[in-house]
Every structure is written in structure tokens, then in C-alpha cells.
Amino acid sequence: MKINNSPWIDQLRKDRPLKKLSKDESTDVAIIGGGIAGISTAFFILKHTTKKIILIEKSKLAYGATGHNAGQVVSYFEKPFHVMAEEFGVQLAGEAQKSIELSWEFLEEMYTEAGLTLNFSRFTGYDGFSTFEQVEESLKNNLARREAGLLIHQIDIAKESEFSTEMLSKYDGLYTLKEKKEILLCLETEDASFIAMLSEPKGVMNSALFTEEVSEYLLKIYPERFTIYEHTLISKVVLKEDHVLLAGPANAVITAEKVILCTNGFENIEILNQGGLAIDTRFHHNVNGVVARMTGYLEKKNKSPTAISYYVDAPEGFADMDQAYFYLTRRPFEHESDEKHNLICVGGPQHAIADREEYLFEFDYPEVVQKEVDDFVKTVYDPEPNTKIDYKFTWHGLMGYTPNGVRLIGEEPLNPVLLYNLGCNGVGILPSIYGGSRIARIIAGEKLAPSIFDPKSVSK
Ligand SMILES: Cc1cc2nc3c(=O)[nH]c(=O)nc-3n(C[C@H](O)[C@H](O)[C@H](O)COP(=O)(O)OP(=O)(O)OC[C@H]3O[C@@H](n4cnc5c(N)ncnc54)[C@H](O)[C@@H]3O)c2cc1C
């Protein structure tokens, strides 16, 4: 049994000074939650408005999902795009997809303006498929992407695959045929069960270090307009017609014009709407918890960064897994003073939990999961005979899935003093950043066209 030991948190500054809330305060905007969503929201509001911001974090910056993820930057949604197009209509789904793809630029903007030096690599990543059903999902996505006016993704199918012309006839122009050995080369495997692949833009970054470094930049350039309180739990939010009161520890109260929840959906905050109908906070409880486990080891730094997902043909004994796939990232390991290594991170095994209270940060990392990952690494990625891999890092985190699988970004319809940038965090790095930029536009007074991210509240 191993403890929850994330490489992202490992790289944070241990000696960073922390400030706790100890007396009443007032501000224009209060942001609750100091993960990548909270810090991105602060970045864009500070940049595009003259508002003062207080950001409040119950633990330490980036110790939530932001410090326990796979660190893979991708621009897709949790749901396949063709399902999104059916559910929301091609136009709205297409607009949302474009917004997330545009968020690569928002990430670059934050990175460049804050003068960051942490490793952030962008490249073409791959998904390897071993069954027709897996390939067909991507082909259907390409069909819907074409209909929505989006660029189609490169899908390569092995000439040696046994897919008949009839199976592929609907998807003419949406794939190319390739020698299998070329596909296996991109997937960096000798496992011949992979018969197709999808190529798309991917990246790798330590989102916790990113959050920490952006926060330091913001504190430095906006000393009069930006304050962060850590180890400060907000237990109650009282919404009035034109302002909000936040109850902090030791009876300290923050008064603000607006409050933005960047709490990931697991906040346990009591929300009282004295400025309108009672807000139904049931969505907080409708967020389904899925525990995802990751493991990481160091290898020689002799290959470039990559991100590859391997969709396997579910073998026997995957009882604990919802999805039969492993994802792997490779990147330089930061902050090593002597020999330099690459960090290989592998994830995949996940399980749903009935009640989010069941999740404890201190959960052990089960040996059975470690063995599944080790078997995968040794058979698919790095089949060096008789090597023992030293898994330096093993960690897990709680991913929350909103019922429609889309992040909530925008004003609470029952009282616009409250806004959200939260939820749906299996893929959340770019959506959190996009959420930050969208919220800043709302705070700046812009009227935005309806989107699938808009919160739709119901009164109790
Ligand atoms: C195991 C795992 C793997 C993932 N892999 C990827 C990936 O590869 N790529 C990707 O894009 N996304 C991935 N994600 C999702 C991504 O990490 C999240 O979507 C993103 O970090 C969410 O950021 P956030 O700021 O919304 O939430 P968080 O980082 O969880 O921040 C929310 C913060 O709110 C604070 N808070 C909550 N309640 C209160 C309160 N009452 N008072 C004060 N503070 C409060 C919490 O302490 C926390 O720090 C993964 C997630 C997990 C768990």
C-alpha cells in the first residue's frame, strides 16, 4: 500500500508564505477556490477590469484536483463530440468546442505574460485503438466535426486491419490507410493488437506549479488589487440583491459585490439567497464522483514529451475499471539539481463512488491497481525483459462529473451576484482557463451569447 504522493505537489514551493483571513474584509470580487480555475479567473478579471479581488482557499493553492491530475492538456470534452452534437445541437456544440480549442491561446497568454519558466510542451499526441467500435467513435466525431465546421482529426487505419469496405463506407474522406508499422511507431509500442490511431493536439504541464507561479505573478503586479487567503474555509455564502457576505473562520466576514465559486463542485458551502428564490444547490450533490489513480516513474531523458492513450480490448480481470484504456505522458521532470530525467505518468484504472464523502485524500493506492499499470507498462510501452520499475509517485484524485458532462460557467440565473466556474473535471485544465476568460467578460459587463456552459438553475 502506498500513500497519495503526487509529483505535481512535490514540485511546489515548500517555503511559500501563506496568509489566513483573520478579520473582516471587503472587495469587489471574491473567488472561492485556489485551483487552476480560481487562479485563471483571477488572472483574466485583473487583466480586463479594474476590480479588486480576494481569493479564498480552504487548504493550500493547487492541493485539490489541480495537484492530483494527469497533467495532460487536451481540448476535448468528456463526451464524444458526436454525442454532444446530438444533445446540444451541432451549432452550440461546435461553438463550445471552438471555445475550448481557442483556450490553448489563453493558456499561452497566461504563460507568456506571467513570464513562466515551468515546462509546458505542445505536440501531436495519439490515441491507439484495438477494436472497430473504438475507431468508429472517432470516425463519428469526425463526421460531426465536419458538420460543425471544425477541422477534422487525422485518423489512420492499418492497411492490415480486417475492417471491410462496408464498415468504412459511411466515413469516406474521414480517415487514411497506413502501414501498421507506422502506426505502432507513433504509438511507441510493439503490441500488434493496435490497428488504428487518432492524432490530435495535446500538451503536458504541471497545472499545480502553473497555478502557484501565476499566483505569485498576480500578487507581484497587482499588490493593491489582489489578495489570497489560504487555510481559510468559507462555510456560508449569503447572497443579497447587490452584494454578498461570505462567512470565514473565527466569525470573519468578507463582503463583496460578486462571488465566483471555483470549488470544483465539492465545496459543502451553505448558500442562502436573500436576494431572490432559494437556489437549488442539488447540482452539488448530483456531481458524480470518480476516483482516478495515477502512477509515475523516472526514466532516462532521451525522448521528447508525448501523450498517448491506449484503448485496449478489455481483458479479463478489469473488474475495477470503467474504461479499458490507459493513458501515458512523458515530460522532463522539473527541479532536479543533478541528473535529469523524464517523468512517465500512467493512468487508467478508475472507479465510481456512490457517495463523494467516501473519498478520502489519504486513501491508499491499492496494490491491485499498481499491478494493472505495471503489466500495461511492461507489455505495451516498455517491454524490457526482467526490469523492475520503481514507481516513485502514486496518487489519486476525485473527478466530479456534472449530469450533462459540461463545466458550469456563468451567472446563477436566480441571483447574478453568484457566478460559477466549476464542475466536470475529468478534463479540466483548458476548460478551467476558458471559464476564467469567460467569467472576466461577464464581470466586465459584456452580454454573451447563450452557450452550453450556462448554468440553468431551478428554485427549491
Ligand atoms: C486524477 C485526475 C486526473 C485528471 N487528469 C486531467 C488531465 O490529464 N487533463 C485535464 O485537463 N484535466 C484533468 N483532470 C481534471 C483537472 O485536474 C481539473 O478539472 C482541474 O484541476 C479543476 O480545477 P479547479 O480549480 O476547478 O478545482 P480544484 O483544483 O479542485 O480546486 C478547487 C479548490 O476549491 C477549494 N475549496 C472547495 N471548497 C472550499 C470552501 N468552502 N472554502 C474555500 N476553498 C474551498 C478546494 O480546497 C480546492 O483547492 C484530472 C483530475 C483528476 C482528479
The ligand as a Gaussian input file, in Angstrom:
#p B3LYP/6-31G(d) Opt

LIG

0 1
 C       -6.945000      12.037000     -11.127000
 C       -7.300000      13.155000     -12.029000
 C       -6.748000      13.226000     -13.304000
 C       -7.042000      14.310000     -14.140000
 N       -6.409000      14.412000     -15.326000
 C       -6.600000      15.510000     -16.096000
 C       -5.875000      15.697000     -17.285000
 O       -4.995000      14.927000     -17.630000
 N       -6.163000      16.783000     -18.052000
 C       -7.106000      17.701000     -17.696000
 O       -7.351000      18.659000     -18.454000
 N       -7.776000      17.556000     -16.550000
 C       -7.535000      16.508000     -15.734000
 N       -8.179000      16.387000     -14.552000
 C       -9.121000      17.437000     -14.190000
 C       -8.430000      18.716000     -13.708000
 O       -7.405000      18.404000     -12.808000
 C       -9.484000      19.571000     -13.006000
 O      -10.563000      19.803000     -13.872000
 C       -8.959000      20.920000     -12.607000
 O       -7.782000      20.787000     -11.862000
 C      -10.042000      21.587000     -11.804000
 O       -9.526000      22.715000     -11.257000
 P      -10.414000      23.507000     -10.235000
 O       -9.652000      24.705000      -9.882000
 O      -11.791000      23.632000     -10.784000
 O      -10.580000      22.512000      -8.982000
 P       -9.592000      22.197000      -7.784000
 O       -8.191000      22.146000      -8.206000
 O      -10.140000      21.003000      -7.079000
 O       -9.737000      23.484000      -6.870000
 C      -10.895000      23.739000      -6.103000
 C      -10.418000      24.357000      -4.800000
 O      -11.536000      24.836000      -4.077000
 C      -11.210000      24.725000      -2.701000
 N      -12.437000      24.805000      -1.918000
 C      -13.506000      23.965000      -2.018000
 N      -14.443000      24.337000      -1.125000
 C      -13.974000      25.437000      -0.482000
 C      -14.511000      26.260000       0.551000
 N      -15.718000      26.025000       1.084000
 N      -13.761000      27.317000       1.002000
 C      -12.538000      27.564000       0.446000
 N      -11.993000      26.788000      -0.529000
 C      -12.702000      25.740000      -0.989000
 C      -10.538000      23.352000      -2.640000
 O       -9.755000      23.197000      -1.465000
 C       -9.713000      23.336000      -3.915000
 O       -8.377000      23.722000      -3.712000
 C       -7.925000      15.313000     -13.700000
 C       -8.490000      15.248000     -12.426000
 C       -8.172000      14.201000     -11.592000
 C       -8.742000      14.180000     -10.216000

